[in-house]
Amino acid sequence: MTWDEEIDARGLLCPLPVLKARKRLAGMAPGAVLRLITTDPAAVVDVPHFCAESGHELMSATEEDGAQIYLIRRRTPG
């Protein structure tokens, strides 16, 4: 899977990974994909909740080398 932009939020704790994702997604084109990398244990709850509340699509959530990797597609208008 490819992505358009990436945030490396390893070492940042709640709520910073989600806040950084929100800010970056706001500046991205509809349908663009953000890759978020985080080690925040709360992200497993926070990221899916953020996507559900904001209308963005959580495309995948995986773990790699002790970090969670999320692919989030920016919502499209309508």
Backbone hydrogen bonds in HBPLUS format (Angstrom, degrees):
<---DONOR---> <-ACCEPTOR-->    atom                        ^
c    i                          cat <-CA-CA->   ^        H-A-AA   ^      H-
h    n   atom  resd res      DA  || num        DHA   H-A  angle D-A-AA Bond
n    s   type  num  typ     dist DA aas  dist angle  dist       angle   num
A0004-ASP N   A0033-VAL O   2.81 MM  29  5.27 154.7  1.87 136.8 145.3     1
A0005-GLU N   A0033-VAL O   3.24 MM  28  6.69 156.1  2.30 154.7 159.6     2
A0035-ARG N   A0005-GLU O   2.84 MM  30  6.25 157.6  1.89 147.5 154.9     3
A0007-ILE N   A0035-ARG O   2.83 MM  28  6.29 155.7  1.89 162.7 167.7     4
A0037-ILE N   A0007-ILE O   2.91 MM  30  6.20 162.8  1.94 168.7 174.2     5
A0009-ALA N   A0037-ILE O   2.68 MM  28  5.61 151.9  1.76 158.4 163.9     6
A0012-LEU N   A0009-ALA O   3.09 MM   3  5.57 163.5  2.12 134.4 136.8     7
A0016-LEU N   A0013-LEU O   2.93 MM   3  5.84 139.5  2.10 142.1 136.5     8
A0019-LEU N   A0015-PRO O   2.99 MM   4  6.14 162.2  2.02 158.8 164.2     9
A0020-LYS N   A0016-LEU O   2.89 MM   4  5.99 163.6  1.92 158.7 161.7    10
A0021-ALA N   A0017-PRO O   3.02 MM   4  6.20 153.6  2.09 141.1 148.7    11
A0022-ARG N   A0018-VAL O   2.84 MM   4  6.04 161.5  1.87 152.4 157.1    12
A0023-LYS N   A0019-LEU O   3.05 MM   4  6.25 164.7  2.08 148.1 151.7    13
A0024-ARG N   A0020-LYS O   3.01 MM   4  6.17 164.7  2.03 149.1 153.4    14
A0025-LEU N   A0021-ALA O   2.86 MM   4  5.95 170.3  1.87 156.8 159.9    15
A0026-ALA N   A0022-ARG O   3.10 MM   4  6.20 148.6  2.20 144.0 151.7    16
A0027-GLY N   A0024-ARG O   3.07 MM   3  5.48 140.5  2.23 108.2 118.5    17
A0028-MET N   A0025-LEU O   3.10 MM   3  5.06 160.7  2.13 104.7 110.8    18
A0032-ALA N   A0029-ALA O   3.02 MM   3  5.52 162.6  2.05 137.8 139.8    19
A0031-GLY N   A0074-ARG O   3.03 MM  43  5.03 153.7  2.10 122.0 129.7    20
A0074-ARG N   A0032-ALA O   2.81 MM  42  5.55 166.6  1.83 169.9 171.5    21
A0034-LEU N   A0072-ILE O   2.77 MM  38  5.14 166.0  1.79 150.8 153.9    22
A0072-ILE N   A0034-LEU O   2.86 MM  38  5.14 165.2  1.88 152.2 157.1    23
A0036-LEU N   A0070-TYR O   2.82 MM  34  5.05 163.0  1.85 150.4 156.1    24
A0070-TYR N   A0036-LEU O   2.84 MM  34  5.05 164.4  1.87 149.6 155.0    25
A0038-THR N   A0068-GLN O   2.99 MM  30  5.36 160.0  2.03 151.6 157.9    26
A0068-GLN N   A0038-THR O   2.75 MM  30  5.36 162.0  1.78 174.3 169.6    27
A0043-ALA N   A0040-ASP O   3.04 MM   3  5.45 159.2  2.08 114.5 121.1    28
A0045-VAL N   A0042-ALA O   3.06 MM   3  5.70 153.0  2.14 117.5 124.7    29
A0046-ASP N   A0042-ALA O   2.91 MM   4  6.03 175.9  1.91 155.0 156.4    30
A0047-VAL N   A0043-ALA O   2.97 MM   4  5.34 162.7  2.00 132.6 138.1    31
A0049-HIS N   A0045-VAL O   3.23 MM   4  6.25 158.5  2.27 148.1 154.6    32
A0050-PHE N   A0046-ASP O   2.83 MM   4  5.97 161.3  1.86 153.0 158.4    33
A0051-CYS N   A0047-VAL O   2.98 MM   4  6.21 165.5  2.00 157.4 160.5    34
A0052-ALA N   A0048-PRO O   2.97 MM   4  6.16 163.9  2.00 149.5 153.9    35
A0053-GLU N   A0049-HIS O   2.92 MM   4  6.09 160.0  1.96 153.7 159.1    36
A0054-SER N   A0050-PHE O   2.93 MM   4  6.00 150.5  2.02 149.6 157.5    37
A0055-GLY N   A0051-CYS O   2.90 MM   4  5.70 130.9  2.14 145.9 154.8    38
A0057-GLU N   A0073-ARG O   2.97 MM  16  4.99 157.0  2.02 149.5 150.8    39
A0073-ARG N   A0057-GLU O   2.80 MM  16  4.99 161.2  1.83 149.8 152.7    40
A0059-MET N   A0071-LEU O   2.76 MM  12  5.34 141.6  1.90 152.2 163.1    41
A0071-LEU N   A0060-SER O   3.06 MM  11  5.28 159.4  2.11 141.5 144.8    42
A0062-THR N   A0069-ILE O   2.91 MM   7  5.17 163.9  1.93 149.3 154.2    43
A0069-ILE N   A0062-THR O   2.72 MM   7  5.17 167.4  1.74 149.6 152.2    44
A0064-GLU N   A0067-ALA O   2.82 MM   3  5.36 160.6  1.86 155.6 162.3    45
A0067-ALA N   A0064-GLU O   3.01 MM   3  5.36 157.9  2.06 114.6 121.7    46
